[in-house]
Amino acid sequence: MAPNTRQIVCFSDFDGTIFMQDTGHVLFDNLGCGEARREMLDKQIKSGERSFREVSEEMWGSLQVPFDDGFEVMKDQLEIDPGFKEFHQFCLDKGIIFNVISAGLKPILRKVLDTFLGQDESSHIDIVANDVQIKPDGSEWKPIWRHETELGHDKALSVKEGRAHAAELSDGGEIPLIIFIGDGVSDLAAAREADVLFARKGLRLEEYCLEHKIPFIGFDTFADVKKEVEKIIREDQEKTGGVGKPARFNPRANLWRRVSSKQAVPKFVAATPSKEEKMFLWPENFSEYQPKPVPENMAS
């Protein structure tokens, strides 16, 4: 990265963003509970009858195939964004930290990246996701959740941790610029911790941002993301070099520091629904998960 340029850290969703399909859906539909059952389970999340985490455990638990067999199906059906490889190489060349952040399972995502990018290039991508225990014969798939939440992975917390880590590594302690790239409303929890949001055009994240007047940059492929990040770098160099107008994108943390007191909460943050991260795939019909009441004769 050129001198006087702030450290940039990219976080990207995986399913539907880097890859056009959902890795879990490919496995469940072909080798697990099947498409019909998966859609029924999806409806249970929509209605609030069951939590995402509970339903996901049933979906992953429906798989009874060795990992390698499952991967063969994914390899044939997955399609990578046509501009992603060039964008990731651009990140490597510019010293931009690139991370995957996902509600999926880390070993699956790593294997997919190793195959489509090659192990050397894949090794430069940190994957922040849930883990999994799979028996050698494939008879049991058990997710190991990253966080004790109804979603299993608090993406917002992961982005905050990434920002703090980048700040520790930066020269002079300058606050890094955080970019988030996604496609669905499930990405909002992480996206609201970022300074720049990219939303894939025509999908639910873009629609939500338009509906709620959330600033974002639309993209069709990662080639579009690359062009916009190049602009951001140029503007940041001008700002830090004292030339021209301030950059469009200032770190959110800097904005927060200008609030009247350290304890004050910016209005736009206070107005943000606290349950956004639970609007996983069906925001238009979302209902909060409502645990079943305990029968009176069982209550202590």
C-alpha positions as CSV (number, residue, x, y, z in Angstrom):
1,M,0.0,0.0,0.0
2,A,1.3,3.5,-0.9
3,P,2.6,5.8,1.9
4,N,0.0,7.9,3.7
5,T,-2.7,5.5,3.0
6,R,-4.8,4.2,5.8
7,Q,-4.9,0.4,6.4
8,I,-8.0,-1.1,4.6
9,V,-9.6,-4.2,5.8
10,C,-12.3,-6.0,3.7
11,F,-14.8,-8.4,5.2
12,S,-16.9,-10.3,2.7
13,D,-19.9,-12.6,3.0
14,F,-19.4,-16.0,1.2
15,D,-22.6,-17.6,0.1
16,G,-24.3,-15.5,-2.6
17,T,-21.4,-13.0,-2.5
18,I,-18.1,-14.6,-3.4
19,F,-20.0,-17.7,-4.7
20,M,-23.3,-17.3,-6.4
21,Q,-24.9,-20.4,-4.6
22,D,-25.3,-21.3,-0.9
23,T,-22.9,-24.1,0.0
24,G,-25.2,-25.4,2.7
25,H,-28.3,-25.5,0.4
26,V,-26.3,-27.4,-2.2
27,L,-25.5,-30.1,0.4
28,F,-28.9,-30.2,2.1
29,D,-30.8,-30.4,-1.2
30,N,-28.6,-33.1,-2.7
31,L,-27.4,-35.2,0.2
32,G,-29.3,-34.3,3.3
33,C,-32.9,-33.4,4.2
34,G,-33.8,-32.5,0.7
35,E,-35.2,-29.2,-0.8
36,A,-38.7,-29.7,0.4
37,R,-37.7,-30.3,4.1
38,R,-35.2,-27.4,4.0
39,E,-37.9,-25.0,2.7
40,M,-40.2,-26.2,5.5
41,L,-37.5,-25.6,8.1
42,D,-36.9,-22.1,6.5
43,K,-40.6,-21.4,7.2
44,Q,-40.2,-22.3,10.8
45,I,-37.5,-19.7,11.2
46,K,-39.7,-17.1,9.4
47,S,-42.6,-17.8,11.7
48,G,-40.4,-17.6,14.8
49,E,-41.3,-21.1,15.7
50,R,-37.6,-22.2,15.9
51,S,-34.3,-20.3,15.9
52,F,-31.8,-20.3,13.1
53,R,-29.3,-22.1,15.2
54,E,-31.7,-24.9,16.1
55,V,-32.9,-25.4,12.5
56,S,-29.3,-25.3,11.2
57,E,-28.4,-28.1,13.5
58,E,-31.1,-30.2,12.1
59,M,-30.1,-29.4,8.5
60,W,-26.4,-30.2,9.1
61,G,-27.4,-33.2,11.1
62,S,-29.4,-34.6,8.1
63,L,-26.1,-35.2,6.3
64,Q,-24.8,-38.7,6.4
65,V,-22.0,-38.6,3.9
66,P,-18.2,-38.3,4.2
67,F,-16.9,-34.7,3.8
68,D,-15.1,-35.5,0.5
69,D,-18.4,-36.9,-1.1
70,G,-20.2,-33.8,-0.1
71,F,-17.5,-31.6,-1.6
72,E,-17.7,-33.3,-4.9
73,V,-21.3,-32.2,-5.2
74,M,-20.5,-28.6,-4.3
75,K,-17.6,-28.5,-6.7
76,D,-19.9,-29.3,-9.6
77,Q,-22.6,-26.8,-8.6
78,L,-20.8,-23.8,-7.2
79,E,-20.0,-20.8,-9.4
80,I,-17.5,-18.2,-8.2
81,D,-18.0,-14.5,-8.9
82,P,-16.2,-13.8,-12.2
83,G,-14.3,-10.8,-10.8
84,F,-13.3,-12.2,-7.5
85,K,-9.9,-13.7,-8.3
86,E,-8.7,-10.4,-9.8
87,F,-10.1,-8.4,-6.8
88,H,-8.4,-10.6,-4.3
89,Q,-5.1,-10.3,-6.2
90,F,-5.6,-6.6,-6.1
91,C,-6.0,-6.8,-2.3
92,L,-2.8,-8.7,-2.0
93,D,-0.9,-6.2,-4.2
94,K,-2.2,-3.2,-2.3
95,G,-1.7,-4.7,1.2
96,I,-5.5,-4.8,1.8
97,I,-6.5,-7.4,4.4
98,F,-9.3,-9.6,3.1
99,N,-11.4,-11.8,5.3
100,V,-14.4,-14.0,4.7
101,I,-17.1,-13.7,7.4
102,S,-19.9,-16.2,7.3
103,A,-22.6,-18.1,9.2
104,G,-21.4,-21.2,7.4
105,L,-18.8,-23.9,8.4
106,K,-15.1,-23.0,8.1
107,P,-13.8,-26.3,6.8
108,I,-16.3,-26.3,3.9
109,L,-15.5,-22.7,3.0
110,R,-11.7,-23.3,3.2
111,K,-12.0,-26.4,0.9
112,V,-14.0,-24.5,-1.6
113,L,-11.5,-21.6,-1.7
114,D,-8.6,-24.0,-1.9
115,T,-10.2,-25.6,-4.9
116,F,-11.3,-22.5,-6.8
117,L,-8.4,-20.2,-6.0
118,G,-5.6,-22.7,-5.2
119,Q,-4.2,-23.3,-1.8
120,D,-1.5,-20.6,-1.9
121,E,-3.9,-17.8,-2.7
122,S,-6.6,-19.2,-0.4
123,S,-4.0,-19.2,2.5
124,H,-4.0,-15.4,2.5
125,I,-7.8,-15.3,3.3
126,D,-8.8,-15.6,7.0
127,I,-12.2,-17.2,7.4
128,V,-14.3,-16.1,10.3
129,A,-17.0,-18.7,10.6
130,N,-18.4,-21.6,12.7
131,D,-16.5,-24.8,12.9
132,V,-17.8,-28.4,12.6
133,Q,-17.1,-31.9,13.8
134,I,-17.6,-34.6,11.1
135,K,-17.2,-38.3,11.8
136,P,-14.8,-40.0,9.4
137,D,-17.6,-42.1,7.9
138,G,-19.8,-39.0,7.6
139,S,-22.5,-40.4,9.9
140,E,-22.6,-37.2,11.9
141,W,-22.2,-33.5,11.1
142,K,-22.2,-31.3,14.2
143,P,-21.7,-27.5,14.0
144,I,-19.4,-25.9,16.6
145,W,-20.9,-22.5,17.0
146,R,-18.6,-19.5,17.2
147,H,-20.8,-17.6,19.6
148,E,-23.5,-18.4,22.1
149,T,-26.3,-16.7,20.2
150,E,-29.4,-17.8,18.3
151,L,-27.5,-17.4,15.1
152,G,-24.3,-19.1,16.3
153,H,-22.1,-16.4,14.9
154,D,-22.2,-12.7,15.9
155,K,-20.9,-11.1,12.7
156,A,-20.9,-7.6,14.2
157,L,-18.7,-8.7,17.0
158,S,-16.3,-10.4,14.5
159,V,-16.0,-7.2,12.5
160,K,-15.3,-5.2,15.7
161,E,-12.6,-7.7,16.6
162,G,-11.1,-7.4,13.1
163,R,-11.1,-3.6,13.3
164,A,-9.3,-3.7,16.7
165,H,-6.7,-6.1,15.5
166,A,-6.0,-4.0,12.4
167,A,-5.7,-0.9,14.5
168,E,-3.1,-2.6,16.7
169,L,-1.0,-3.5,13.6
170,S,-1.3,-0.1,11.9
171,D,1.6,2.4,12.0
172,G,0.9,5.3,14.2
173,G,-2.2,3.8,15.6
174,E,-4.4,5.2,12.8
175,I,-7.9,3.8,12.7
176,P,-8.3,1.4,9.7
177,L,-11.0,1.7,7.0
178,I,-13.4,-1.2,7.2
179,I,-15.2,-2.4,4.0
180,F,-18.0,-4.9,4.0
181,I,-19.3,-6.8,1.0
182,G,-22.6,-8.7,1.1
183,D,-25.8,-9.7,-0.5
184,G,-28.5,-10.3,2.1
185,V,-30.1,-8.7,5.1
186,S,-28.2,-11.2,7.3
187,D,-25.2,-9.2,6.5
188,L,-26.5,-6.0,8.1
189,A,-25.3,-6.8,11.6
190,A,-21.7,-6.8,10.3
191,A,-22.3,-4.1,7.7
192,R,-23.3,-1.5,10.2
193,E,-19.9,-1.9,11.8
194,A,-18.2,-1.0,8.5
195,D,-17.3,2.4,7.0
196,V,-18.1,1.4,3.4
197,L,-20.8,-1.1,2.4
198,F,-21.0,-2.9,-0.9
199,A,-24.4,-4.6,-1.7
200,R,-24.8,-7.0,-4.7
201,K,-27.4,-5.5,-7.1
202,G,-30.8,-6.9,-7.3
203,L,-30.7,-8.8,-4.0
204,R,-32.2,-8.2,-0.6
205,L,-29.4,-6.2,1.0
206,E,-29.6,-3.6,-1.8
207,E,-33.4,-3.5,-1.5
208,Y,-33.2,-3.1,2.3
209,C,-30.6,-0.3,2.0
210,L,-32.8,1.6,-0.5
211,E,-35.9,1.1,1.6
212,H,-34.2,2.4,4.8
213,K,-31.9,5.0,3.1
214,I,-28.7,3.2,4.3
215,P,-25.6,4.4,2.3
216,F,-24.1,1.7,0.1
217,I,-22.4,1.0,-3.2
218,G,-24.1,-1.4,-5.5
219,F,-22.1,-4.0,-7.5
220,D,-22.7,-6.7,-10.1
221,T,-19.3,-8.4,-9.8
222,F,-16.2,-7.9,-7.8
223,A,-14.7,-6.1,-10.8
224,D,-17.1,-3.2,-9.7
225,V,-15.9,-3.5,-6.1
226,K,-12.3,-3.2,-7.3
227,K,-12.9,0.0,-9.3
228,E,-14.6,1.6,-6.3
229,V,-11.9,0.6,-3.8
230,E,-9.3,2.1,-6.2
231,K,-11.2,5.4,-6.0
232,I,-11.4,5.2,-2.2
233,I,-7.6,4.6,-2.0
234,R,-6.9,7.6,-4.3
235,E,-9.2,9.9,-2.2
236,D,-7.7,8.6,1.0
237,Q,-4.2,9.5,-0.3
238,E,-5.3,13.0,-1.2
239,K,-6.9,13.5,2.2
240,T,-3.9,12.2,4.2
241,G,-1.5,14.1,2.0
242,G,-3.3,17.3,2.6
243,V,-4.5,17.7,-1.0
244,G,-8.0,18.4,-2.1
245,K,-11.2,17.6,-0.2
246,P,-11.5,15.1,2.6
247,A,-12.3,11.5,1.4
248,R,-15.9,10.4,1.2
249,F,-15.3,7.6,3.6
250,N,-14.0,8.5,7.1
251,P,-13.8,5.7,9.7
252,R,-17.0,5.4,11.6
253,A,-15.0,5.3,14.8
254,N,-13.7,8.9,14.1
255,L,-17.3,10.0,13.6
256,W,-18.4,8.5,16.9
257,R,-15.6,10.3,18.7
258,R,-17.1,13.6,17.7
259,V,-20.3,12.9,19.5
260,S,-20.7,15.2,22.5
261,S,-19.5,12.7,25.0
262,K,-17.9,9.2,25.0
263,Q,-21.1,7.8,26.6
264,A,-23.4,9.4,24.0
265,V,-24.9,7.2,21.3
266,P,-25.3,8.6,17.8
267,K,-29.0,8.9,16.9
268,F,-28.6,6.7,13.8
269,V,-27.1,4.0,15.9
270,A,-29.8,4.3,18.6
271,A,-32.5,4.0,15.9
272,T,-31.0,0.8,14.4
273,P,-33.1,-2.2,15.2
274,S,-31.2,-4.4,17.7
275,K,-32.5,-7.6,16.1
276,E,-31.2,-7.0,12.5
277,E,-28.7,-9.8,12.8
278,K,-31.6,-12.2,13.4
279,M,-33.4,-11.3,10.1
280,F,-31.5,-14.0,8.4
281,L,-33.0,-14.8,5.0
282,W,-36.6,-13.6,5.2
283,P,-36.8,-10.0,6.4
284,E,-40.1,-9.2,4.7
285,N,-41.8,-11.8,6.8
286,F,-39.5,-11.8,9.8
287,S,-40.7,-12.7,13.2
288,E,-38.6,-13.0,16.3
289,Y,-37.8,-16.4,17.6
290,Q,-40.3,-17.2,20.3
291,P,-39.3,-20.1,22.6
292,K,-42.1,-22.5,23.4
293,P,-43.6,-21.7,26.9
294,V,-42.8,-24.2,29.6
295,P,-45.9,-26.1,30.8
296,E,-47.0,-25.1,34.3
297,N,-46.5,-28.6,35.6
298,M,-42.8,-28.5,34.5
299,A,-42.1,-25.0,35.7
300,S,-39.9,-24.8,38.8
